[in-house]
Amino acid sequence: MTAWTVTEPVGWISADRYLADLAENMYRPEWTWIAEVGDRVVGRALWWGPKGSAHPVALDCLDVDPAVGERTAIATELITAALAGFPQPVQYAIKAAGGWRDDPATSTAVGWRRAAAHAAGLTREVERLQFEWTPADGVPTTTGVLRFAEASDEEFLAVFTRIAEGSLDAQTCASLAAKGVDATAREEMDFYLGAPGKREWWRIAYTHDGEVAGMAIPSATPYNVNVGYLGVVPEFRGRGYVDEVLAEITRMHAANGEVRVTATTDVGNAPMVAAFGRAGYRNTEIRINLSNDLRP
């Protein structure tokens, strides 16, 4: 298993990464699926979950030996067999370079994996851009347009609810359609409360008149800090406040000595894509997210 190498231009999990996360209980033998022909391993599917999770939440690496011929069929069986034992929704993120559709090798590598995921039931698809910031990209200075302050969970929940209105985020929109605004806000907040980021980082943004303008939630994964969640309430959108909220998150991570901050947003969320560009964040890859959750 650890000798496996992916030769196609898509993201994959190396032996060192697999063994390190296996030791942390984020990869597990029972979450590691293989396909065999005789006594030869011809495919693998590596599922990942948080340390304390009873079930995995994401498929991190899917590959099938090209020598077997129909890779899509074997990959479909690998995913389907695993899904039969997972009671909760999961997702699979295929990671590739920008412009992947225009590169034949990358397009082919994405294509058979995407087809297998769809065939196995991971049919909700969202394409997202991955961004990265480092101190060399410049620490944004404060303009003083907004004031940022700590607040209670109840206050944050109210802002989550308001920001959901008119959101361009595909995950939020799907959740709103399936579950309604209150459940969506509660689940989004619970997700960040459970993330490795610190609750004391959270800030609500206020205008000089004391009105709530939005919020900034710097966060983290098990691997690095990230932008987390940010948003502006509907009545204050279009005023450039998103730049101030993103700058506050970046400044906070920079003040903590972080040397790399990541972020993601949907390809279709043009205002957020533009905001990351203005803030000096660089697009490093595209993720084709495929999932079986939030079906109305």
KEKE-3310 file (N, C-alpha, C; in steps of 0.2 Angstrom, whole numbers, plus 5000, padded with zeros to 4 digits):
npx = (5004:5009:5019:5013:5011:5005:5004:4998:4993:4986:4980:4987:4990:5005:5017:5023:5014:5003:5007:5010:4997:4990:4996:4990:4977:4969:4969:4964:4966:4953:4947:4954:4954:4956:4958:4960:4968:4970:4984:4988:4988:4978:4971:4967:4958:4958:4952:4948:4946:4942:4952:4944:4933:4919:4917:4923:4925:4929:4935:4951:4961:4961:4965:4968:4977:4983:4985:4975:4965:4949:4947:4938:4927:4932:4936:4923:4918:4926:4923:4909:4909:4914:4906:4894:4896:4896:4887:4885:4885:4898:4913:4922:4936:4944:4959:4967:4977:4975:4965:4963:4955:4959:4971:4976:4981:4978:4964:4960:4964:4956:4944:4940:4940:4930:4919:4918:4915:4903:4895:4895:4887:4891:4886:4883:4890:4903:4914:4929:4940:4957:4966:4981:4990:5005:5017:5025:5017:5012:5006:4990:4985:4976:4961:4952:4938:4929:4925:4931:4926:4925:4912:4897:4892:4878:4876:4885:4878:4867:4872:4877:4865:4860:4869:4868:4857:4855:4867:4881:4888:4889:4887:4881:4869:4863:4861:4852:4841:4838:4837:4833:4835:4838:4843:4854:4862:4865:4872:4883:4889:4892:4901:4913:4915:4919:4931:4949:4953:4954:4942:4943:4948:4937:4928:4916:4910:4908:4900:4904:4893:4889:4882:4879:4890:4895:4905:4921:4929:4943:4951:4956:4964:4968:4981:4985:4983:4968:4957:4944:4928:4919:4909:4897:4883:4867:4862:4873:4881:4891:4899:4912:4916:4919:4932:4938:4935:4941:4954:4956:4955:4967:4977:4976:4980:4993:4999:5000:5010:5010:5015:5009:4993:4978:4964:4947:4935:4920:4921:4911:4908:4910:4912:4919:4930:4937:4939:4949:4959:4962:4967:4979:4980:4985:4979:4981:4977:4963:4949:4938:4924:4915:4900:4888:4879:4866:4855:4840)
npy = (4994:5007:5008:5013:5023:5038:5043:5052:5069:5074:5077:5067:5055:5053:5040:5044:5054:5046:5037:5045:5051:5040:5036:5045:5042:5046:5042:5025:5007:5000:5010:5010:5005:4992:4986:4970:4960:4943:4941:4953:4970:4982:4994:5008:5016:5029:5034:5047:5054:5064:5064:5058:5053:5042:5038:5040:5055:5060:5056:5054:5050:5042:5029:5019:5005:5009:4998:4989:4991:4995:5008:5016:5008:4999:5008:5014:5003:5002:5014:5012:5000:5005:5015:5008:5005:5017:5028:5041:5057:5059:5066:5068:5076:5080:5085:5097:5106:5123:5127:5114:5108:5111:5104:5089:5077:5080:5082:5069:5062:5068:5065:5051:5048:5057:5052:5039:5042:5049:5038:5030:5037:5049:5063:5076:5091:5102:5115:5121:5134:5134:5144:5153:5162:5170:5178:5185:5190:5201:5209:5215:5232:5240:5249:5255:5256:5247:5240:5227:5214:5203:5191:5183:5166:5165:5178:5176:5166:5172:5180:5171:5167:5178:5180:5170:5172:5175:5170:5166:5154:5137:5126:5132:5136:5124:5118:5127:5125:5112:5111:5123:5139:5141:5128:5127:5138:5134:5122:5126:5135:5125:5117:5125:5127:5115:5113:5113:5127:5141:5146:5159:5167:5172:5185:5198:5210:5227:5242:5260:5265:5256:5245:5228:5222:5211:5196:5188:5173:5166:5151:5133:5118:5101:5102:5115:5133:5142:5153:5151:5156:5169:5184:5196:5205:5205:5219:5227:5223:5225:5236:5235:5230:5216:5215:5221:5212:5200:5205:5207:5194:5189:5197:5193:5180:5182:5190:5180:5173:5165:5157:5153:5153:5146:5145:5143:5145:5144:5142:5149:5159:5174:5187:5184:5177:5188:5196:5188:5189:5203:5204:5198:5184:5169:5159:5142:5129:5119:5112:5098:5095:5082:5075:5066:5072:5083:5082:5088)
npz = (5000:5004:4995:4983:4969:4962:4945:4937:4934:4946:4963:4976:4989:4998:5003:5015:5020:5022:5031:5042:5045:5048:5060:5068:5068:5058:5045:5043:5044:5042:5034:5023:5007:4994:4978:4970:4958:4957:4966:4966:4969:4962:4963:4974:4987:4998:5013:5023:5040:5055:5070:5081:5075:5071:5058:5042:5033:5020:5004:5000:4991:4976:4965:4951:4943:4927:4918:4920:4912:4911:4920:4927:4930:4940:4949:4953:4959:4970:4977:4979:4987:4999:5003:5006:5020:5026:5036:5035:5026:5013:5005:4990:4984:4970:4966:4956:4944:4939:4925:4920:4911:4899:4897:4891:4898:4911:4911:4907:4918:4928:4923:4922:4936:4941:4934:4940:4953:4952:4947:4958:4966:4971:4968:4969:4963:4965:4960:4966:4971:4977:4988:4993:5005:5010:5021:5012:5003:5008:5022:5026:5030:5042:5039:5047:5044:5048:5064:5075:5086:5100:5103:5109:5108:5104:5098:5087:5081:5076:5067:5058:5053:5046:5036:5028:5020:5003:5000:4990:4990:4986:4995:5006:4999:4995:5007:5013:5004:5007:5021:5027:5035:5048:5053:5044:5048:5061:5059:5051:5060:5071:5064:5063:5076:5080:5073:5071:5074:5085:5096:5102:5092:5084:5077:5077:5065:5065:5060:5061:5067:5075:5070:5065:5053:5048:5049:5055:5054:5058:5055:5056:5049:5052:5047:5043:5046:5041:5031:5035:5039:5032:5030:5025:5030:5022:5020:5020:5009:4994:4997:4999:5011:5012:5009:5020:5031:5027:5027:5041:5046:5039:5045:5058:5058:5053:5064:5073:5069:5059:5043:5032:5025:5020:5009:5002:4989:4980:4962:4956:4964:4961:4968:4979:4975:4968:4979:4986:4977:4977:4990:4989:4989:4982:4968:4970:4966:4959:4965:4962:4970:4975:4981:4992:4999:5006:4998:4991)
capx = (5000:5014:5023:5009:5013:5001:5008:4994:4993:4981:4983:4987:4993:5011:5018:5025:5008:4998:5009:5009:4990:4988:4998:4986:4971:4965:4968:4964:4965:4946:4945:4958:4951:4960:4956:4965:4967:4974:4987:4991:4984:4977:4968:4966:4954:4960:4947:4950:4942:4946:4954:4939:4927:4918:4917:4927:4921:4932:4940:4957:4965:4958:4969:4968:4982:4980:4986:4969:4960:4943:4948:4932:4923:4935:4935:4916:4917:4930:4919:4903:4910:4916:4900:4889:4897:4897:4880:4885:4887:4905:4914:4928:4939:4949:4963:4971:4980:4970:4965:4964:4951:4963:4977:4973:4983:4974:4957:4959:4965:4950:4938:4938:4939:4924:4914:4917:4912:4896:4892:4894:4882:4893:4883:4883:4897:4905:4921:4931:4947:4961:4970:4986:4994:5011:5019:5028:5011:5010:5001:4986:4985:4969:4958:4947:4932:4925:4927:4930:4925:4922:4905:4894:4889:4871:4877:4888:4873:4862:4875:4877:4858:4859:4874:4865:4853:4858:4874:4883:4891:4885:4886:4876:4863:4860:4859:4846:4835:4836:4836:4831:4840:4840:4847:4860:4866:4867:4877:4889:4893:4895:4907:4919:4916:4923:4937:4955:4955:4953:4936:4944:4949:4931:4926:4910:4912:4903:4901:4905:4887:4887:4878:4883:4891:4897:4910:4927:4931:4949:4951:4962:4963:4974:4987:4987:4977:4965:4953:4938:4922:4918:4903:4894:4876:4864:4861:4880:4885:4893:4902:4919:4917:4922:4940:4940:4934:4946:4960:4956:4957:4974:4981:4976:4985:5000:5001:5001:5017:5008:5018:5005:4986:4974:4957:4944:4929:4917:4922:4905:4907:4915:4914:4924:4936:4940:4942:4955:4964:4964:4971:4986:4980:4986:4976:4986:4974:4956:4946:4931:4921:4909:4897:4881:4875:4861:4850:4833)
capy = (5000:5013:5008:5015:5030:5040:5046:5057:5076:5075:5077:5061:5054:5049:5035:5048:5057:5041:5034:5050:5052:5033:5036:5050:5039:5050:5036:5019:5001:4999:5015:5009:5000:4991:4981:4966:4955:4938:4943:4960:4976:4986:5000:5010:5022:5031:5038:5051:5057:5067:5059:5055:5052:5035:5036:5045:5061:5062:5051:5058:5047:5036:5027:5012:5004:5009:4992:4984:4993:5000:5010:5019:5002:4997:5014:5014:4997:5004:5019:5009:4996:5009:5019:5004:5005:5024:5030:5048:5059:5060:5070:5067:5081:5079:5091:5098:5113:5127:5126:5107:5105:5112:5099:5082:5072:5081:5081:5062:5060:5070:5062:5044:5048:5060:5047:5034:5045:5050:5032:5027:5041:5056:5066:5084:5093:5110:5116:5126:5137:5134:5150:5153:5168:5170:5185:5189:5193:5208:5209:5221:5236:5242:5256:5258:5257:5243:5238:5220:5213:5196:5191:5177:5161:5167:5183:5173:5162:5177:5183:5166:5166:5184:5180:5164:5175:5178:5168:5163:5148:5132:5122:5135:5136:5117:5117:5131:5122:5105:5111:5129:5144:5140:5122:5129:5142:5130:5117:5130:5137:5119:5115:5129:5126:5109:5114:5115:5134:5143:5150:5166:5171:5174:5192:5201:5216:5233:5249:5265:5267:5250:5240:5222:5222:5204:5192:5185:5167:5163:5144:5129:5111:5097:5103:5122:5138:5145:5159:5149:5158:5176:5186:5202:5204:5208:5226:5230:5220:5230:5242:5234:5227:5210:5216:5223:5206:5196:5208:5206:5187:5188:5201:5189:5174:5185:5192:5174:5171:5160:5158:5150:5153:5144:5147:5140:5147:5141:5145:5153:5165:5179:5192:5181:5176:5194:5198:5185:5192:5210:5203:5195:5177:5166:5152:5136:5123:5118:5106:5096:5092:5077:5072:5063:5076:5089:5081:5090)
capz = (5000:5004:4989:4978:4967:4957:4940:4934:4937:4951:4970:4979:4996:4997:5009:5021:5023:5024:5038:5048:5047:5051:5067:5071:5068:5053:5041:5047:5040:5040:5029:5017:5002:4989:4973:4968:4953:4959:4972:4964:4971:4956:4965:4981:4989:5005:5016:5029:5045:5060:5075:5085:5071:5070:5051:5037:5030:5014:5000:4999:4986:4972:4959:4948:4938:4920:4915:4920:4906:4912:4927:4929:4933:4946:4954:4955:4964:4976:4981:4981:4993:5005:5004:5010:5027:5029:5037:5035:5019:5012:4999:4987:4981:4965:4966:4949:4942:4936:4917:4919:4906:4893:4897:4890:4903:4918:4909:4907:4925:4932:4920:4925:4943:4941:4932:4945:4959:4950:4946:4964:4970:4974:4962:4969:4961:4966:4958:4971:4970:4983:4988:4998:5007:5014:5023:5006:4999:5011:5028:5025:5035:5044:5037:5052:5041:5052:5071:5076:5093:5102:5105:5112:5103:5102:5093:5081:5077:5073:5061:5053:5050:5042:5031:5024:5015:4997:4999:4983:4992:4984:5000:5010:4995:4995:5014:5014:5001:5010:5028:5030:5037:5055:5053:5040:5052:5067:5057:5049:5066:5074:5060:5065:5083:5080:5069:5076:5075:5092:5097:5104:5086:5081:5078:5073:5062:5066:5057:5066:5070:5080:5067:5063:5046:5046:5054:5053:5058:5056:5058:5054:5048:5056:5044:5043:5047:5035:5032:5038:5037:5033:5027:5026:5030:5015:5019:5019:5004:4989:5000:5000:5018:5012:5010:5027:5035:5025:5030:5048:5047:5037:5050:5065:5057:5053:5071:5077:5067:5053:5037:5027:5026:5015:5009:4997:4988:4974:4956:4954:4969:4958:4972:4984:4971:4967:4985:4987:4972:4980:4996:4988:4990:4975:4967:4969:4963:4958:4968:4960:4975:4973:4987:4992:5005:5005:4992:4993)
cpx = (5004:5018:5019:5011:5008:5005:5005:4994:4987:4984:4982:4990:4999:5012:5019:5018:5003:5000:5008:5002:4987:4990:4993:4978:4966:4964:4968:4963:4958:4944:4949:4956:4955:4956:4961:4963:4972:4977:4990:4986:4984:4974:4968:4962:4956:4955:4949:4945:4946:4947:4949:4933:4926:4918:4921:4922:4923:4936:4946:4961:4962:4962:4968:4974:4980:4981:4980:4964:4955:4944:4942:4927:4925:4935:4928:4915:4920:4926:4913:4903:4911:4909:4894:4890:4897:4890:4880:4887:4895:4906:4921:4931:4945:4953:4968:4973:4974:4971:4965:4960:4955:4969:4975:4975:4979:4967:4955:4959:4959:4944:4936:4937:4932:4918:4913:4914:4904:4892:4891:4890:4885:4892:4882:4890:4898:4912:4923:4939:4951:4966:4976:4989:5000:5013:5022:5023:5009:5004:4996:4985:4977:4967:4954:4940:4927:4929:4926:4930:4923:4915:4903:4892:4882:4872:4880:4882:4868:4865:4876:4870:4857:4863:4871:4861:4856:4865:4875:4887:4887:4883:4880:4869:4859:4858:4852:4840:4833:4834:4833:4836:4843:4845:4854:4865:4869:4873:4883:4893:4896:4901:4913:4920:4920:4929:4943:4957:4952:4946:4937:4946:4943:4930:4920:4912:4906:4905:4902:4899:4885:4883:4882:4884:4893:4902:4916:4929:4937:4949:4957:4959:4968:4981:4990:4981:4974:4960:4947:4932:4922:4912:4901:4887:4873:4864:4868:4884:4886:4896:4910:4921:4920:4930:4942:4940:4939:4953:4961:4958:4965:4979:4981:4981:4992:5003:5003:5007:5016:5012:5015:4997:4982:4967:4954:4937:4926:4920:4917:4904:4912:4917:4920:4931:4940:4943:4948:4961:4967:4968:4977:4986:4981:4982:4981:4983:4966:4954:4939:4928:4915:4907:4890:4877:4870:4857:4843:4828)
cpy = (5006:5013:5011:5022:5032:5044:5051:5063:5078:5074:5070:5061:5050:5045:5039:5051:5052:5038:5039:5051:5045:5033:5040:5048:5043:5046:5030:5013:4999:5004:5015:5004:4999:4986:4977:4961:4949:4941:4950:4965:4981:4993:5001:5016:5023:5036:5041:5053:5060:5062:5055:5053:5044:5033:5041:5050:5062:5056:5056:5056:5041:5035:5020:5011:5004:5003:4987:4986:4998:5002:5013:5013:5000:5002:5015:5009:4999:5008:5016:5004:4999:5012:5015:5004:5012:5027:5038:5051:5060:5064:5067:5073:5079:5085:5091:5105:5117:5126:5118:5104:5106:5108:5092:5077:5073:5080:5074:5060:5062:5066:5056:5044:5051:5055:5042:5036:5046:5043:5028:5031:5047:5061:5074:5086:5100:5110:5122:5128:5137:5140:5149:5160:5167:5177:5189:5192:5200:5207:5216:5225:5238:5249:5259:5259:5253:5241:5231:5219:5206:5197:5184:5172:5163:5173:5181:5169:5166:5179:5178:5166:5172:5183:5175:5167:5178:5175:5165:5156:5142:5127:5125:5135:5129:5116:5121:5128:5115:5106:5117:5133:5142:5134:5123:5133:5138:5125:5120:5132:5131:5117:5118:5129:5120:5108:5115:5122:5135:5148:5158:5170:5174:5181:5194:5208:5221:5239:5254:5267:5261:5245:5234:5222:5215:5201:5189:5179:5164:5156:5140:5122:5107:5099:5111:5127:5140:5150:5157:5151:5166:5178:5193:5201:5208:5215:5230:5228:5226:5236:5241:5231:5220:5210:5218:5217:5201:5199:5207:5199:5186:5191:5196:5183:5177:5187:5186:5170:5165:5162:5156:5150:5151:5146:5144:5144:5144:5145:5150:5159:5171:5185:5190:5180:5182:5197:5195:5188:5199:5209:5200:5187:5174:5159:5147:5130:5123:5112:5104:5092:5088:5074:5069:5066:5081:5088:5083:5084)
cpz = (5000:4998:4983:4976:4961:4952:4936:4937:4941:4958:4972:4986:4995:5003:5015:5024:5025:5031:5044:5050:5050:5058:5071:5071:5063:5047:5045:5042:5037:5035:5023:5013:4996:4984:4971:4962:4955:4966:4971:4965:4964:4957:4972:4982:4997:5007:5022:5034:5051:5065:5078:5081:5071:5063:5047:5035:5022:5011:4998:4993:4982:4966:4957:4943:4931:4916:4915:4915:4909:4920:4931:4933:4940:4951:4957:4960:4970:4980:4983:4987:4999:5007:5008:5017:5030:5030:5036:5028:5019:5006:4996:4983:4976:4964:4959:4949:4939:4928:4916:4913:4899:4892:4897:4895:4909:4917:4910:4914:4929:4929:4922:4932:4944:4939:4937:4951:4957:4950:4953:4969:4973:4968:4962:4968:4962:4964:4963:4969:4977:4982:4993:4999:5011:5016:5017:5002:5002:5016:5027:5031:5036:5042:5042:5050:5046:5059:5072:5083:5094:5103:5107:5106:5100:5097:5087:5077:5073:5067:5055:5049:5045:5036:5026:5018:5009:4996:4992:4984:4990:4990:5004:5006:4996:5002:5015:5010:5004:5017:5031:5033:5044:5056:5050:5045:5058:5064:5055:5055:5070:5071:5063:5072:5084:5077:5074:5077:5082:5092:5098:5098:5083:5082:5074:5071:5063:5063:5063:5070:5075:5077:5065:5056:5043:5051:5051:5057:5056:5059:5056:5053:5052:5053:5043:5045:5041:5036:5036:5035:5037:5029:5029:5026:5024:5015:5018:5013:4998:4991:5001:5007:5018:5012:5017:5032:5033:5027:5037:5049:5045:5043:5056:5064:5057:5060:5075:5074:5061:5047:5031:5029:5020:5015:5002:4996:4981:4968:4954:4958:4967:4963:4977:4981:4970:4973:4987:4983:4975:4986:4996:4989:4982:4974:4966:4966:4963:4962:4965:4966:4973:4980:4986:4997:5002:4999:4994:4993)
residu = (MET:THR:ALA:TRP:THR:VAL:THR:GLU:PRO:VAL:GLY:TRP:ILE:SER:ALA:ASP:ARG:TYR:LEU:ALA:ASP:LEU:ALA:GLU:ASN:MET:TYR:ARG:PRO:GLU:TRP:THR:TRP:ILE:ALA:GLU:VAL:GLY:ASP:ARG:VAL:VAL:GLY:ARG:ALA:LEU:TRP:TRP:GLY:PRO:LYS:GLY:SER:ALA:HIS:PRO:VAL:ALA:LEU:ASP:CYS:LEU:ASP:VAL:ASP:PRO:ALA:VAL:GLY:GLU:ARG:THR:ALA:ILE:ALA:THR:GLU:LEU:ILE:THR:ALA:ALA:LEU:ALA:GLY:PHE:PRO:GLN:PRO:VAL:GLN:TYR:ALA:ILE:LYS:ALA:ALA:GLY:GLY:TRP:ARG:ASP:ASP:PRO:ALA:THR:SER:THR:ALA:VAL:GLY:TRP:ARG:ARG:ALA:ALA:ALA:HIS:ALA:ALA:GLY:LEU:THR:ARG:GLU:VAL:GLU:ARG:LEU:GLN:PHE:GLU:TRP:THR:PRO:ALA:ASP:GLY:VAL:PRO:THR:THR:THR:GLY:VAL:LEU:ARG:PHE:ALA:GLU:ALA:SER:ASP:GLU:GLU:PHE:LEU:ALA:VAL:PHE:THR:ARG:ILE:ALA:GLU:GLY:SER:LEU:ASP:ALA:GLN:THR:CYS:ALA:SER:LEU:ALA:ALA:LYS:GLY:VAL:ASP:ALA:THR:ALA:ARG:GLU:GLU:MET:ASP:PHE:TYR:LEU:GLY:ALA:PRO:GLY:LYS:ARG:GLU:TRP:TRP:ARG:ILE:ALA:TYR:THR:HIS:ASP:GLY:GLU:VAL:ALA:GLY:MET:ALA:ILE:PRO:SER:ALA:THR:PRO:TYR:ASN:VAL:ASN:VAL:GLY:TYR:LEU:GLY:VAL:VAL:PRO:GLU:PHE:ARG:GLY:ARG:GLY:TYR:VAL:ASP:GLU:VAL:LEU:ALA:GLU:ILE:THR:ARG:MET:HIS:ALA:ALA:ASN:GLY:GLU:VAL:ARG:VAL:THR:ALA:THR:THR:ASP:VAL:GLY:ASN:ALA:PRO:MET:VAL:ALA:ALA:PHE:GLY:ARG:ALA:GLY:TYR:ARG:ASN:THR:GLU:ILE:ARG:ILE:ASN:LEU:SER:ASN:ASP:LEU:ARG:PRO)
# end
